[in-house]
């Protein structure tokens, strides 16, 4: 026969397990697409800049990429990291 305290602890553990599962699901939803690969056109469209600018950034080494069959691909994760690294706030100047 379980004591009341043990039953309460088991209940709390079950709640924590459910919370962890919910957080894992939310994390997967947030990261879905984060590791996807995009071509030059998709990246240019996402950032609102020309494909030529993307190509210039790629050639200068600013944006890492992979080539396959004559096409160039970029990871969304790399683009996100570059944007976050260069994030500026109003009070920081240019």
VENCORMO-V212484 format. One record per residue. N is the residue number from 1. OMEGA is omega in whole degrees, 0 to 359 (* if undefined). Layout:
BEGIN
n omega
N OMEGA
N OMEGA
END
This chain:
BEGIN
n omega
1 183
2 176
3 181
4 181
5 179
6 179
7 178
8 178
9 178
10 178
11 179
12 178
13 178
14 177
15 178
16 177
17 179
18 178
19 178
20 178
21 179
22 179
23 177
24 179
25 179
26 179
27 178
28 179
29 180
30 184
31 179
32 183
33 182
34 181
35 180
36 176
37 179
38 176
39 184
40 181
41 182
42 180
43 179
44 180
45 180
46 185
47 180
48 176
49 185
50 176
51 178
52 178
53 177
54 180
55 177
56 179
57 178
58 181
59 179
60 180
61 180
62 182
63 177
64 182
65 175
66 179
67 178
68 178
69 178
70 178
71 181
72 181
73 180
74 175
75 176
76 180
77 180
78 179
79 179
80 181
81 178
82 180
83 180
84 180
85 183
86 181
87 179
88 178
89 186
90 185
91 182
92 184
93 183
94 *
END
